[in-house]
Structure formats: C-alpha cells, structure tokens
Amino acid sequence: MRSGLNPFSPPKHNNVIIKFAVSFLLAGLAFHFLISDSFRFSSVVETPVPANEEAGTEALVASLPVEVPLSNDFAANESQISQPGKCDLFAGDWMPDPSGPFYTNQSCLEIERHQNCMKNGRPDSGYLHWRWSPRGCNLPRFNPKKFLRLMRNKSWAFIGDSISRNHVQSMLCILSRTLMFRHQS
C-alpha cells in the first residue's frame, strides 16, 4: 500500500474539470460585463419618444434661456467689462505691494521645513511684494483682527486636499501673528 496517498484529495483527472469550469465561468462573466453592457446602451438610444411627450419637450426647450456662444478670439482678462455693482475676483492683475506679506518663513511656525522656499533654493524674494487686484473693484487687504472679531464663537472649516492644507497653514500664520502682537502689547 502507498502511504503518500490522501484519501480525501480529489483524483488528478477532476482537477482538469475544475480548471475548465472556472475558466468557463470567468469567460462568461467577462462577456457579461464587457459585451452585454454595450447592448443595453444602444437600446436606450433606439427608444422612440411618444408623440404626446414631444409637445411638452418643445415647450420646455422654448422656455430655457438661450446662451450665446463666445468666440475663440475672446480674451477673458483683457476685454471683460465689469458690470456696475458686480465684482469679478478672477479678472484682474498682480500689482506691486510695498507693505509686503503678513508673515515670512521665519515668523511662522506652521511652515514645514519642506515648504520653506527660502531655504530650499529660491534665490529671489520679489514675489513676496505683490498682491492681486481685481479689475473694477476694491479688494481690501485682509484684516486678521476684524476676521477674529467676526468669527468669535463661530466654527469654520477648510475641506480638501494638500492645497487646502496650505490655505489653512497660511491662515494660521496670519492669525498667529495677530495673536502674538496682542500678547506682546
């Protein structure tokens, strides 16, 4: 008698049948997911609209506002005319700002080492003395004291990715400078 045989293991010829059955099932699933979905989409396109719904659709389309397409020659930042009483923050220019930034890499503890432009090889500092100025409206400089007063006993949140994290860090840097000046005086 052979001692290496396990009475509970299936015979060798059954393994071929199992492999064939699993392959057949996987091929069927692949066919179902890849091929049958395309047939389902084509049946939606071919469905005719009943005659009584066509009249209602025409009335709905007629009531929608008509949008005039813009030409390709339209330069958004050069030829926009601001409407009275309406400020577009996205159309404007960068203007020199002699007052400089609210904080620097040295004055803010929230800036992490890998985010420090000055220590990571940026040789110039001219980019620090510019501010965004929207056309046709006055965007006042951020007032951290007023912001803290208005936000007292309120909650606020920044939601998003690493760009939002940068905004949070910047806001904390601005507000922490205000709080440091308050404690020093």
N, CA and C atoms as an extended XYZ file, in Angstrom:
555
Properties=species:S:1:pos:R:3:atomname:S:1:resname:S:1:resid:I:1 pbc="F F F"
N         0.817       -1.174        0.000 N   MET     1
C         0.000        0.000        0.000 CA  MET     1
C         0.865        1.244        0.000 C   MET     1
N         0.399        2.300       -0.693 N   ARG     2
C         1.144        3.554       -0.721 CA  ARG     2
C         0.728        4.404        0.470 C   ARG     2
N         1.752        4.944        1.145 N   SER     3
C         1.445        5.742        2.334 CA  SER     3
C         1.269        7.208        1.997 C   SER     3
N         1.669        7.689        0.791 N   GLY     4
C         1.611        9.099        0.419 CA  GLY     4
C         0.248        9.535       -0.082 C   GLY     4
N        -0.679        8.622       -0.251 N   LEU     5
C        -1.991        8.987       -0.767 CA  LEU     5
C        -2.890        9.503        0.344 C   LEU     5
N        -3.573       10.576        0.021 N   ASN     6
C        -4.547       11.130        0.950 CA  ASN     6
C        -5.920       10.692        0.463 C   ASN     6
N        -6.674        9.998        1.284 N   PRO     7
C        -7.970        9.504        0.807 CA  PRO     7
C        -8.964       10.624        0.525 C   PRO     7
N        -8.717       11.817        1.093 N   PHE     8
C        -9.676       12.916        0.910 CA  PHE     8
C        -9.342       13.819       -0.276 C   PHE     8
N        -8.161       13.690       -0.902 N   SER     9
C        -7.801       14.539       -2.036 CA  SER     9
C        -8.490       14.025       -3.285 C   SER     9
N        -8.929       14.943       -4.159 N   PRO    10
C        -9.610       14.511       -5.384 CA  PRO    10
C        -8.618       13.886       -6.347 C   PRO    10
N        -9.106       12.996       -7.189 N   PRO    11
C        -8.218       12.385       -8.187 CA  PRO    11
C        -7.712       13.443       -9.173 C   PRO    11
N        -6.607       13.163       -9.859 N   LYS    12
C        -5.952       14.105      -10.763 CA  LYS    12
C        -6.860       14.513      -11.924 C   LYS    12
N        -7.665       13.633      -12.454 N   HIS    13
C        -8.497       13.972      -13.605 CA  HIS    13
C        -9.596       14.980      -13.242 C   HIS    13
N       -10.007       15.074      -11.995 N   ASN    14
C       -11.007       16.049      -11.573 CA  ASN    14
C       -10.437       17.465      -11.575 C   ASN    14
N        -9.117       17.662      -11.378 N   ASN    15
C        -8.511       18.994      -11.401 CA  ASN    15
C        -8.676       19.644      -12.762 C   ASN    15
N        -8.600       18.897      -13.832 N   VAL    16
C        -8.766       19.429      -15.176 CA  VAL    16
C       -10.197       19.906      -15.363 C   VAL    16
N       -11.149       19.163      -14.876 N   ILE    17
C       -12.558       19.541      -14.992 CA  ILE    17
C       -12.829       20.821      -14.203 C   ILE    17
N       -12.270       20.929      -13.001 N   ILE    18
C       -12.471       22.124      -12.172 CA  ILE    18
C       -11.854       23.341      -12.853 C   ILE    18
N       -10.645       23.197      -13.404 N   LYS    19
C        -9.998       24.313      -14.100 CA  LYS    19
C       -10.825       24.748      -15.306 C   LYS    19
N       -11.367       23.802      -16.043 N   PHE    20
C       -12.187       24.126      -17.200 CA  PHE    20
C       -13.467       24.862      -16.758 C   PHE    20
N       -14.091       24.400      -15.694 N   ALA    21
C       -15.331       25.018      -15.215 CA  ALA    21
C       -15.069       26.448      -14.743 C   ALA    21
N       -13.980       26.669      -13.999 N   VAL    22
C       -13.652       28.018      -13.514 CA  VAL    22
C       -13.342       28.933      -14.696 C   VAL    22
N       -12.598       28.454      -15.675 N   SER    23
C       -12.279       29.250      -16.867 CA  SER    23
C       -13.550       29.614      -17.623 C   SER    23
N       -14.468       28.654      -17.756 N   PHE    24
C       -15.721       28.903      -18.447 CA  PHE    24
C       -16.543       29.969      -17.711 C   PHE    24
N       -16.606       29.892      -16.386 N   LEU    25
C       -17.344       30.890      -15.598 CA  LEU    25
C       -16.714       32.273      -15.723 C   LEU    25
N       -15.388       32.352      -15.669 N   LEU    26
C       -14.714       33.646      -15.796 CA  LEU    26
C       -14.924       34.248      -17.181 C   LEU    26
N       -14.880       33.418      -18.217 N   ALA    27
C       -15.132       33.906      -19.574 CA  ALA    27
C       -16.570       34.397      -19.701 C   ALA    27
N       -17.508       33.707      -19.089 N   GLY    28
C       -18.900       34.141      -19.113 CA  GLY    28
C       -19.097       35.473      -18.398 C   GLY    28
N       -18.452       35.627      -17.249 N   LEU    29
C       -18.542       36.906      -16.530 CA  LEU    29
C       -17.923       38.041      -17.337 C   LEU    29
N       -16.780       37.781      -17.947 N   ALA    30
C       -16.133       38.806      -18.771 CA  ALA    30
C       -17.038       39.200      -19.933 C   ALA    30
N       -17.642       38.227      -20.580 N   PHE    31
C       -18.562       38.513      -21.673 CA  PHE    31
C       -19.740       39.343      -21.176 C   PHE    31
N       -20.273       38.970      -20.034 N   HIS    32
C       -21.429       39.682      -19.473 CA  HIS    32
C       -21.091       41.143      -19.194 C   HIS    32
N       -19.950       41.398      -18.551 N   PHE    33
C       -19.599       42.768      -18.171 CA  PHE    33
C       -19.114       43.603      -19.348 C   PHE    33
N       -18.400       43.010      -20.276 N   LEU    34
C       -17.832       43.779      -21.378 CA  LEU    34
C       -18.769       43.931      -22.560 C   LEU    34
N       -19.463       42.897      -22.924 N   ILE    35
C       -20.253       42.906      -24.152 CA  ILE    35
C       -21.706       43.270      -23.902 C   ILE    35
N       -22.332       42.721      -22.889 N   SER    36
C       -23.768       42.920      -22.717 CA  SER    36
C       -24.113       44.353      -22.328 C   SER    36
N       -23.206       45.104      -21.664 N   ASP    37
C       -23.496       46.494      -21.313 CA  ASP    37
C       -23.612       47.369      -22.550 C   ASP    37
N       -22.831       47.086      -23.583 N   SER    38
C       -22.905       47.906      -24.786 CA  SER    38
C       -24.250       47.722      -25.488 C   SER    38
N       -24.853       46.537      -25.389 N   PHE    39
C       -26.165       46.335      -25.972 CA  PHE    39
C       -27.227       47.111      -25.204 C   PHE    39
N       -27.072       47.199      -23.906 N   ARG    40
C       -28.031       47.909      -23.081 CA  ARG    40
C       -28.045       49.396      -23.432 C   ARG    40
N       -26.890       50.008      -23.697 N   PHE    41
C       -26.841       51.422      -24.037 CA  PHE    41
C       -27.489       51.692      -25.393 C   PHE    41
N       -27.294       50.788      -26.346 N   SER    42
C       -27.852       51.023      -27.667 CA  SER    42
C       -29.372       50.953      -27.644 C   SER    42
N       -29.963       50.180      -26.749 N   SER    43
C       -31.420       50.103      -26.701 CA  SER    43
C       -32.023       51.399      -26.180 C   SER    43
N       -31.306       52.151      -25.360 N   VAL    44
C       -31.804       53.428      -24.862 CA  VAL    44
C       -31.877       54.442      -25.993 C   VAL    44
N       -30.869       54.432      -26.856 N   VAL    45
C       -30.828       55.373      -27.961 CA  VAL    45
C       -31.951       55.111      -28.943 C   VAL    45
N       -32.300       53.843      -29.152 N   GLU    46
C       -33.294       53.492      -30.148 CA  GLU    46
C       -34.729       53.621      -29.642 C   GLU    46
N       -34.935       53.929      -28.367 N   THR    47
C       -36.279       54.032      -27.826 CA  THR    47
C       -36.958       55.281      -28.379 C   THR    47
N       -38.075       55.143      -29.076 N   PRO    48
C       -38.749       56.325      -29.638 CA  PRO    48
C       -39.492       57.092      -28.540 C   PRO    48
N       -39.597       58.401      -28.713 N   VAL    49
C       -40.329       59.254      -27.783 CA  VAL    49
C       -41.781       59.277      -28.207 C   VAL    49
N       -42.705       59.041      -27.270 N   PRO    50
C       -44.127       59.097      -27.628 CA  PRO    50
C       -44.514       60.490      -28.109 C   PRO    50
N       -45.524       60.570      -28.972 N   ALA    51
C       -45.937       61.829      -29.597 CA  ALA    51
C       -46.416       62.848      -28.577 C   ALA    51
N       -47.103       62.412      -27.502 N   ASN    52
C       -47.626       63.370      -26.537 CA  ASN    52
C       -46.516       63.987      -25.685 C   ASN    52
N       -45.373       63.330      -25.547 N   GLU    53
C       -44.268       63.903      -24.776 CA  GLU    53
C       -43.481       64.908      -25.606 C   GLU    53
N       -43.518       64.810      -26.944 N   GLU    54
C       -42.766       65.707      -27.796 CA  GLU    54
C       -43.260       67.141      -27.652 C   GLU    54
N       -44.548       67.356      -27.536 N   ALA    55
C       -45.091       68.703      -27.402 CA  ALA    55
C       -44.646       69.336      -26.087 C   ALA    55
N       -44.644       68.570      -25.006 N   GLY    56
C       -44.192       69.087      -23.719 CA  GLY    56
C       -42.709       69.424      -23.725 C   GLY    56
N       -41.927       68.633      -24.450 N   THR    57
C       -40.492       68.877      -24.539 CA  THR    57
C       -40.215       70.163      -25.298 C   THR    57
N       -40.974       70.423      -26.390 N   GLU    58
C       -40.780       71.651      -27.158 CA  GLU    58
C       -41.088       72.874      -26.310 C   GLU    58
N       -42.116       72.821      -25.481 N   ALA    59
C       -42.450       73.948      -24.615 CA  ALA    59
C       -41.350       74.173      -23.577 C   ALA    59
N       -40.783       73.083      -23.063 N   LEU    60
C       -39.718       73.188      -22.080 CA  LEU    60
C       -38.463       73.792      -22.696 C   LEU    60
N       -38.109       73.359      -23.895 N   VAL    61
C       -36.929       73.888      -24.582 CA  VAL    61
C       -37.133       75.359      -24.916 C   VAL    61
N       -38.341       75.755      -25.324 N   ALA    62
C       -38.608       77.148      -25.662 CA  ALA    62
C       -38.512       78.056      -24.444 C   ALA    62
N       -38.775       77.523      -23.246 N   SER    63
C       -38.743       78.359      -22.044 CA  SER    63
C       -37.335       78.526      -21.482 C   SER    63
N       -36.363       77.721      -21.938 N   LEU    64
C       -34.995       77.834      -21.445 CA  LEU    64
C       -34.315       79.058      -22.040 C   LEU    64
N       -33.425       79.723      -21.255 N   PRO    65
C       -32.729       80.889      -21.798 CA  PRO    65
C       -31.710       80.451      -22.852 C   PRO    65
N       -31.556       81.269      -23.866 N   VAL    66
C       -30.625       80.967      -24.940 CA  VAL    66
C       -29.275       81.566      -24.582 C   VAL    66
N       -28.229       80.741      -24.646 N   GLU    67
C       -26.882       81.222      -24.359 CA  GLU    67
C       -26.156       81.458      -25.669 C   GLU    67
N       -25.543       82.622      -25.789 N   VAL    68
C       -24.790       82.955      -26.982 CA  VAL    68
C       -23.375       82.430      -26.797 C   VAL    68
N       -22.880       81.602      -27.704 N   PRO    69
C       -21.520       81.087      -27.550 CA  PRO    69
C       -20.493       82.190      -27.748 C   PRO    69
N       -19.413       82.122      -26.968 N   LEU    70
C       -18.337       83.095      -27.083 CA  LEU    70
C       -17.424       82.715      -28.241 C   LEU    70
N       -16.882       83.703      -28.893 N   SER    71
C       -15.963       83.406      -29.991 CA  SER    71
C       -14.609       82.996      -29.427 C   SER    71
N       -13.789       82.371      -30.244 N   ASN    72
C       -12.462       81.942      -29.822 CA  ASN    72
C       -11.526       83.118      -29.612 C   ASN    72
N       -11.856       84.277      -30.196 N   ASP    73
C       -10.991       85.450      -30.077 CA  ASP    73
C       -11.160       86.173      -28.751 C   ASP    73
N       -12.107       85.740      -27.934 N   PHE    74
C       -12.392       86.415      -26.670 CA  PHE    74
C       -11.263       86.176      -25.676 C   PHE    74
N       -10.618       87.237      -25.234 N   ALA    75
C        -9.567       87.131      -24.213 CA  ALA    75
C       -10.184       87.544      -22.888 C   ALA    75
N       -10.346       86.593      -21.991 N   ALA    76
C       -11.109       86.815      -20.766 CA  ALA    76
C       -10.543       87.945      -19.911 C   ALA    76
N        -9.249       88.016      -19.731 N   ASN    77
C        -8.681       89.015      -18.831 CA  ASN    77
C        -8.492       90.373      -19.483 C   ASN    77
N        -8.543       90.468      -20.786 N   GLU    78
C        -8.264       91.730      -21.445 CA  GLU    78
C        -9.512       92.526      -21.777 C   GLU    78
N       -10.607       91.867      -22.103 N   SER    79
C       -11.747       92.616      -22.621 CA  SER    79
C       -12.999       92.495      -21.756 C   SER    79
N       -12.880       92.018      -20.549 N   GLN    80
C       -14.072       91.935      -19.714 CA  GLN    80
C       -14.450       93.326      -19.221 C   GLN    80
N       -15.702       93.607      -19.273 N   ILE    81
C       -16.209       94.873      -18.764 CA  ILE    81
C       -17.000       94.550      -17.513 C   ILE    81
N       -16.574       95.116      -16.402 N   SER    82
C       -17.269       94.802      -15.151 CA  SER    82
C       -18.600       95.538      -15.112 C   SER    82
N       -19.609       94.845      -14.626 N   GLN    83
C       -20.928       95.425      -14.515 CA  GLN    83
C       -20.990       96.237      -13.224 C   GLN    83
N       -21.739       97.327      -13.228 N   PRO    84
C       -21.839       98.131      -12.011 CA  PRO    84
C       -22.442       97.311      -10.871 C   PRO    84
N       -21.811       97.381       -9.702 N   GLY    85
C       -22.302       96.664       -8.533 CA  GLY    85
C       -21.911       95.202       -8.493 C   GLY    85
N       -21.152       94.726       -9.469 N   LYS    86
C       -20.754       93.330       -9.503 CA  LYS    86
C       -19.243       93.254       -9.640 C   LYS    86
N       -18.614       92.511       -8.757 N   CYS    87
C       -17.157       92.407       -8.746 CA  CYS    87
C       -16.752       90.988       -9.141 C   CYS    87
N       -15.909       90.880      -10.152 N   ASP    88
C       -15.380       89.582      -10.567 CA  ASP    88
C       -13.962       89.466      -10.032 C   ASP    88
N       -13.781       88.637       -9.022 N   LEU    89
C       -12.478       88.494       -8.381 CA  LEU    89
C       -11.450       87.802       -9.270 C   LEU    89
N       -11.892       87.162      -10.342 N   PHE    90
C       -10.994       86.365      -11.166 CA  PHE    90
C       -10.389       87.141      -12.333 C   PHE    90
N       -10.891       88.317      -12.629 N   ALA    91
C       -10.331       89.147      -13.694 CA  ALA    91
C        -9.594       90.310      -13.035 C   ALA    91
N        -8.290       90.357      -13.227 N   GLY    92
C        -7.514       91.418      -12.616 CA  GLY    92
C        -6.051       91.295      -12.948 C   GLY    92
N        -5.232       91.972      -12.160 N   ASP    93
C        -3.795       91.994      -12.399 CA  ASP    93
C        -3.052       91.918      -11.073 C   ASP    93
N        -1.797       91.458      -11.157 N   TRP    94
C        -0.914       91.472       -9.999 CA  TRP    94
C        -0.280       92.853       -9.918 C   TRP    94
N        -0.385       93.478       -8.738 N   MET    95
C         0.129       94.829       -8.533 CA  MET    95
C         1.218       94.805       -7.467 C   MET    95
N         2.209       95.686       -7.584 N   PRO    96
C         3.234       95.765       -6.532 CA  PRO    96
C         2.609       96.151       -5.197 C   PRO    96
N         3.107       95.548       -4.134 N   ASP    97
C         2.594       95.814       -2.792 CA  ASP    97
C         3.774       96.118       -1.873 C   ASP    97
N         4.038       97.391       -1.606 N   PRO    98
C         5.199       97.748       -0.781 CA  PRO    98
C         5.078       97.283        0.669 C   PRO    98
N         3.868       96.999        1.137 N   SER    99
C         3.715       96.575        2.538 CA  SER    99
C         4.223       95.154        2.770 C   SER    99
N         4.342       94.351        1.714 N   GLY   100
C         4.891       93.007        1.851 CA  GLY   100
C         3.903       92.025        2.447 C   GLY   100
N         4.386       90.821        2.721 N   PRO   101
C         3.495       89.755        3.205 CA  PRO   101
C         3.165       89.907        4.692 C   PRO   101
N         2.129       89.202        5.107 N   PHE   102
C         1.741       89.172        6.517 CA  PHE   102
C         2.769       88.433        7.369 C   PHE   102
N         3.408       87.437        6.792 N   TYR   103
C         4.353       86.602        7.544 CA  TYR   103
C         5.470       86.141        6.622 C   TYR   103
N         6.529       85.660        7.211 N   THR   104
C         7.652       85.106        6.450 CA  THR   104
C         7.914       83.690        6.949 C   THR   104
N         8.872       83.034        6.310 N   ASN   105
C         9.238       81.683        6.736 CA  ASN   105
C         9.781       81.676        8.162 C   ASN   105
N        10.424       82.762        8.558 N   GLN   106
C        10.993       82.827        9.897 CA  GLN   106
C         9.953       83.177       10.956 C   GLN   106
N         8.928       83.922       10.587 N   SER   107
C         7.960       84.381       11.582 CA  SER   107
C         6.801       83.415       11.807 C   SER   107
N         6.683       82.375       11.008 N   CYS   108
C         5.557       81.450       11.141 CA  CYS   108
C         6.051       80.043       11.417 C   CYS   108
N         5.594       79.476       12.507 N   LEU   109
C         5.987       78.120       12.880 CA  LEU   109
C         5.197       77.049       12.134 C   LEU   109
N         4.139       77.442       11.444 N   GLU   110
C         3.294       76.479       10.726 CA  GLU   110
C         3.917       76.020        9.418 C   GLU   110
N         4.876       76.763        8.889 N   ILE   111
C         5.515       76.380        7.629 CA  ILE   111
C         6.496       75.254        7.919 C   ILE   111
N         6.261       74.120        7.278 N   GLU   112
C         7.121       72.963        7.495 CA  GLU   112
C         8.418       73.120        6.714 C   GLU   112
N         9.432       72.381        7.107 N   ARG   113
C        10.766       72.509        6.526 CA  ARG   113
C        10.743       72.312        5.008 C   ARG   113
N        10.002       71.323        4.509 N   HIS   114
C         9.980       71.064        3.066 CA  HIS   114
C         9.195       72.126        2.287 C   HIS   114
N         8.447       72.992        2.976 N   GLN   115
C         7.673       74.036        2.314 CA  GLN   115
C         8.393       75.387        2.325 C   GLN   115
N         9.547       75.469        2.925 N   ASN   116
C        10.273       76.724        3.072 CA  ASN   116
C        11.006       77.052        1.776 C   ASN   116
N        10.439       77.951        0.984 N   CYS   117
C        11.021       78.293       -0.320 CA  CYS   117
C        12.393       78.940       -0.171 C   CYS   117
N        12.544       79.760        0.833 N   MET   118
C        13.811       80.480        1.014 CA  MET   118
C        14.969       79.526        1.314 C   MET   118
N        14.730       78.527        2.128 N   LYS   119
C        15.792       77.587        2.475 CA  LYS   119
C        15.968       76.498        1.428 C   LYS   119
N        14.970       76.298        0.563 N   ASN   120
C        15.047       75.234       -0.439 CA  ASN   120
C        15.508       75.739       -1.793 C   ASN   120
N        16.190       76.867       -1.842 N   GLY   121
C        16.853       77.264       -3.072 CA  GLY   121
C        16.227       78.369       -3.880 C   GLY   121
N        15.134       78.975       -3.457 N   ARG   122
C        14.592       80.095       -4.230 CA  ARG   122
C        15.414       81.336       -3.891 C   ARG   122
N        16.171       81.874       -4.843 N   PRO   123
C        17.102       82.961       -4.530 CA  PRO   123
C        16.447       84.335       -4.414 C   PRO   123
N        15.323       84.547       -5.094 N   ASP   124
C        14.723       85.876       -5.083 CA  ASP   124
C        13.643       85.994       -4.018 C   ASP   124
N        13.309       87.223       -3.670 N   SER   125
C        12.215       87.448       -2.728 CA  SER   125
C        11.222       88.462       -3.292 C   SER   125
N        11.374       88.817       -4.550 N   GLY   126
C        10.496       89.796       -5.173 CA  GLY   126
C         9.051       89.352       -5.261 C   GLY   126
N         8.826       88.056       -5.314 N   TYR   127
C         7.449       87.553       -5.411 CA  TYR   127
C         6.652       87.832       -4.140 C   TYR   127
N         7.333       88.190       -3.057 N   LEU   128
C         6.643       88.462       -1.794 CA  LEU   128
C         5.940       89.820       -1.781 C   LEU   128
N         6.299       90.688       -2.691 N   HIS   129
C         5.779       92.057       -2.662 CA  HIS   129
C         4.798       92.336       -3.803 C   HIS   129
N         3.868       91.418       -4.001 N   TRP   130
C         2.812       91.571       -4.991 CA  TRP   130
C         1.480       91.186       -4.355 C   TRP   130
N         0.410       91.772       -4.853 N   ARG   131
C        -0.932       91.378       -4.414 CA  ARG   131
C        -1.881       91.418       -5.605 C   ARG   131
N        -2.921       90.622       -5.523 N   TRP   132
C        -3.920       90.526       -6.588 CA  TRP   132
C        -4.876       91.702       -6.491 C   TRP   132
N        -5.124       92.340       -7.620 N   SER   133
C        -6.041       93.474       -7.672 CA  SER   133
C        -7.081       93.216       -8.751 C   SER   133
N        -8.312       92.850       -8.361 N   PRO   134
C        -9.360       92.609       -9.360 CA  PRO   134
C        -9.722       93.907      -10.069 C   PRO   134
N       -10.056       93.791      -11.351 N   ARG   135
C       -10.447       94.974      -12.124 CA  ARG   135
C       -11.856       95.397      -11.752 C   ARG   135
N       -12.024       96.691      -11.579 N   GLY   136
C       -13.358       97.245      -11.357 CA  GLY   136
C       -13.861       97.135       -9.926 C   GLY   136
N       -13.039       96.683       -9.006 N   CYS   137
C       -13.489       96.629       -7.620 CA  CYS   137
C       -12.304       96.766       -6.675 C   CYS   137
N       -12.602       97.164       -5.483 N   ASN   138
C       -11.579       97.371       -4.476 CA  ASN   138
C       -11.557       96.167       -3.543 C   ASN   138
N       -10.454       95.437       -3.546 N   LEU   139
C       -10.293       94.296       -2.660 CA  LEU   139
C        -9.405       94.735       -1.504 C   LEU   139
N        -9.997       94.985       -0.349 N   PRO   140
C        -9.172       95.477        0.766 CA  PRO   140
C        -8.223       94.397        1.267 C   PRO   140
N        -7.145       94.832        1.869 N   ARG   141
C        -6.178       93.912        2.457 CA  ARG   141
C        -6.858       93.166        3.603 C   ARG   141
N        -6.533       91.886        3.740 N   PHE   142
C        -7.128       91.057        4.782 CA  PHE   142
C        -6.837       91.660        6.150 C   PHE   142
N        -7.861       91.757        6.974 N   ASN   143
C        -7.720       92.326        8.311 CA  ASN   143
C        -7.905       91.199        9.323 C   ASN   143
N        -6.808       90.637        9.850 N   PRO   144
C        -6.936       89.496       10.761 CA  PRO   144
C        -7.672       89.826       12.057 C   PRO   144
N        -7.518       91.038       12.575 N   LYS   145
C        -8.220       91.410       13.814 CA  LYS   145
C        -9.729       91.435       13.582 C   LYS   145
N       -10.142       92.014       12.469 N   LYS   146
C       -11.570       92.055       12.136 CA  LYS   146
C       -12.107       90.642       11.919 C   LYS   146
N       -11.313       89.795       11.231 N   PHE   147
C       -11.717       88.417       10.990 CA  PHE   147
C       -11.927       87.685       12.316 C   PHE   147
N       -10.978       87.823       13.245 N   LEU   148
C       -11.108       87.152       14.546 CA  LEU   148
C       -12.323       87.674       15.313 C   LEU   148
N       -12.581       88.973       15.218 N   ARG   149
C       -13.737       89.544       15.901 CA  ARG   149
C       -15.040       88.986       15.303 C   ARG   149
N       -15.108       88.902       13.971 N   LEU   150
C       -16.321       88.404       13.328 CA  LEU   150
C       -16.513       86.895       13.525 C   LEU   150
N       -15.421       86.165       13.701 N   MET   151
C       -15.506       84.707       13.835 CA  MET   151
C       -15.563       84.245       15.293 C   MET   151
N       -15.569       85.173       16.230 N   ARG   152
C       -15.623       84.796       17.643 CA  ARG   152
C       -16.871       83.953       17.916 C   ARG   152
N       -16.669       82.820       18.586 N   ASN   153
C       -17.735       81.876       18.949 CA  ASN   153
C       -18.417       81.250       17.732 C   ASN   153
N       -17.713       81.186       16.627 N   LYS   154
C       -18.248       80.540       15.424 CA  LYS   154
C       -17.295       79.436       15.009 C   LYS   154
N       -17.786       78.519       14.185 N   SER   155
C       -16.957       77.429       13.654 CA  SER   155
C       -16.720       77.656       12.178 C   SER   155
N       -15.567       77.231       11.706 N   TRP   156
C       -15.270       77.290       10.284 CA  TRP   156
C       -14.359       76.134        9.937 C   TRP   156
N       -14.367       75.746        8.657 N   ALA   157
C       -13.613       74.564        8.248 CA  ALA   157
C       -13.036       74.766        6.861 C   ALA   157
N       -11.885       74.171        6.643 N   PHE   158
C       -11.286       74.052        5.321 CA  PHE   158
C       -11.384       72.577        4.950 C   PHE   158
N       -11.972       72.292        3.794 N   ILE   159
C       -12.134       70.903        3.373 CA  ILE   159
C       -11.434       70.744        2.037 C   ILE   159
N       -10.603       69.712        1.931 N   GLY   160
C        -9.948       69.484        0.658 CA  GLY   160
C        -8.664       68.706        0.775 C   GLY   160
N        -7.744       69.001       -0.123 N   ASP   161
C        -6.501       68.247       -0.236 CA  ASP   161
C        -5.319       69.060        0.280 C   ASP   161
N        -4.133       68.802       -0.254 N   SER   162
C        -2.931       69.485        0.220 CA  SER   162
C        -2.972       70.977       -0.091 C   SER   162
N        -3.665       71.385       -1.125 N   ILE   163
C        -3.801       72.810       -1.415 CA  ILE   163
C        -4.595       73.474       -0.287 C   ILE   163
N        -5.652       72.830        0.171 N   SER   164
C        -6.412       73.371        1.300 CA  SER   164
C        -5.564       73.398        2.565 C   SER   164
N        -4.712       72.398        2.731 N   ARG   165
C        -3.808       72.409        3.882 CA  ARG   165
C        -2.905       73.638        3.837 C   ARG   165
N        -2.431       73.994        2.647 N   ASN   166
C        -1.608       75.191        2.504 CA  ASN   166
C        -2.399       76.442        2.880 C   ASN   166
N        -3.677       76.488        2.524 N   HIS   167
C        -4.521       77.619        2.889 CA  HIS   167
C        -4.702       77.690        4.409 C   HIS   167
N        -4.895       76.543        5.033 N   VAL   168
C        -5.038       76.508        6.487 CA  VAL   168
C        -3.754       77.000        7.143 C   VAL   168
N        -2.617       76.522        6.663 N   GLN   169
C        -1.341       76.953        7.242 CA  GLN   169
C        -1.148       78.453        7.069 C   GLN   169
N        -1.495       78.974        5.915 N   SER   170
C        -1.367       80.408        5.672 CA  SER   170
C        -2.282       81.203        6.603 C   SER   170
N        -3.518       80.732        6.745 N   MET   171
C        -4.447       81.417        7.640 CA  MET   171
C        -3.930       81.391        9.082 C   MET   171
N        -3.399       80.251        9.508 N   LEU   172
C        -2.846       80.160       10.866 CA  LEU   172
C        -1.648       81.082       11.042 C   LEU   172
N        -0.823       81.199       10.021 N   CYS   173
C         0.324       82.110       10.100 CA  CYS   173
C        -0.134       83.555       10.257 C   CYS   173
N        -1.130       83.951        9.467 N   ILE   174
C        -1.637       85.323        9.548 CA  ILE   174
C        -2.261       85.583       10.915 C   ILE   174
N        -3.102       84.654       11.372 N   LEU   175
C        -3.790       84.855       12.643 CA  LEU   175
C        -2.838       84.753       13.826 C   LEU   175
N        -1.837       83.891       13.752 N   SER   176
C        -0.907       83.761       14.877 CA  SER   176
C        -0.076       85.026       15.040 C   SER   176
N         0.266       85.711       13.941 N   ARG   177
C         0.988       86.989       14.049 CA  ARG   177
C         0.128       88.014       14.778 C   ARG   177
N        -1.153       88.044       14.494 N   THR   178
C        -2.054       88.970       15.166 CA  THR   178
C        -2.137       88.645       16.649 C   THR   178
N        -2.223       87.368       16.980 N   LEU   179
C        -2.312       86.970       18.384 CA  LEU   179
C        -1.005       87.244       19.122 C   LEU   179
N         0.150       87.081       18.445 N   MET   180
C         1.431       87.369       19.086 CA  MET   180
C         1.539       88.852       19.402 C   MET   180
N         1.087       89.722       18.476 N   PHE   181
C         1.138       91.152       18.731 CA  PHE   181
C         0.208       91.539       19.869 C   PHE   181
N        -0.916       90.855       19.979 N   ARG   182
C        -1.864       91.151       21.049 CA  ARG   182
C        -1.259       90.812       22.409 C   ARG   182
N        -0.549       89.661       22.495 N   HIS   183
C         0.049       89.247       23.767 CA  HIS   183
C         1.271       90.083       24.122 C   HIS   183
N         1.977       90.638       23.125 N   GLN   184
C         3.158       91.443       23.394 CA  GLN   184
C         2.795       92.838       23.848 C   GLN   184
N         1.652       93.353       23.463 N   SER   185
C         1.296       94.735       23.821 CA  SER   185
C         0.495       94.827       25.089 C   SER   185
